[in-house]
Amino acid sequence: MAFALVLACAHGTTAQDRDEFDETSADPVKLFNRGQEAHAKKEYERALELYEEALQIKPEFAEAEFQKAAALVALKRLPEAEKSYRRAMQLRPVWPLPPAALGLMLVRTAGREKEAE
């Protein structure tokens, strides 16, 4: 369900973002979508690379930051994942998915149950 919501959010920003970039520049939404494809195939390292490329072009891309965190969790790079979840929360404070995912990650981390609340 979270994956579907992220895709829906990304789809909603696609048209807007395409107007900002011409044919000669990299498109962060296309990179994000390619990252989503790699992520779905469990190619987490490749997905991470693509999300990071998208974020280099558009640092305020909350969906890419959130999916970067999810890829980092899959790679068991939890401190980095926590940082990315917190960054996604800063980028879009009203979006409930990053704090929920961070809470789930913290619940699964020994000794951090209280913090997860």
RAFENVEN-V690123 format. One line per field, one symbol per residue. ss: DSSP state (~ for helix, > for strand, _ for the rest). phi: phi as a letter, one per 40 degrees, with the letter a starting at -180 (. if undefined). burial: # if it has 16 or more other C-alpha atoms within 10 Angstrom, else .. A space follows every 50 residues. Layout:
ss: ???
phi: ???
burial: ???
This chain:
ss: _~~~~~~~~~~~~~~~~~~~_______~~~~~~~~~~~~~___~~~~~~~ ~~~~~~~____~~~~~~~~~~~~~___~~~~~~~~~~~~~~____~~~~~ ~~~~~~~_____~~~~_
phi: .ccccccccccccdccccccbcccbcbccccdcccccccccgccccdddc cccccccbdccccccccdcccccccgbccccdcccccccccbdccccdcc ccdccccccdgbdcccc
burial: .....##..#...#............##########.##...######## #####....###############...#..##.######.#.....###. ###.###........#.
